[in-house]
Amino acid sequence: KLLKDKFAREHRYDLEDNAFYLLKNFEARLRIRSCSWWKKPVLYLAYFLSRYIVGWGVRLRSPLVCATLIVSVSALIYYLAIGLYDPDKSVQYLGQTVSGFYGATTISLLAFFGQHADAKVSGNIPIALALGEFILGVTMTTIIVGMLIRKLVR
């Protein structure tokens, strides 16, 4: 904590963020170690989400990797669920017709940002997947924009 405060006073914000990240990891592991056994699963889940998905709010890499994984996994599911491996199935968006995994990635990116209704798909899109990906997309975009604004305001 002293090191983090020292870096903040010296306007070394990158080093302050690294110290904060390490401090939060240490505090979370200490909290998990010292709690009772029935609280550990919830604390492990919170630790995983905070460290690897949100990056404790200071590591931009974590939410970017998470967003890329969400789009990639959803594209694979779209590829299999819609049947874009079939040459007759395709995705049409802005006058372009694409098929295969590229079409699945296109519909996945559109769903991530909530624009999948603008695309014409020759198969049925699983609405639960599209809605879930949109919710995750809005969440990840909000986290990323918030982290960028925080870094720019400093």
Secondary structure, DSSP 4 states (H G I P E B T S, - for coil): -HHHHHHHHTT-HHHHHHHHHHHHHHHHHHHHHHS-GGGHHHHHHHHHIIIIISGGGT-SHHHHHHHHHHHHHHHHHHIIIIITTSTT--EEETTEEE-HHHHHHHHHHHHHTT-GGGSEESS---HHHHHHHHHHHHHHHHHHHHHHHHHHH-
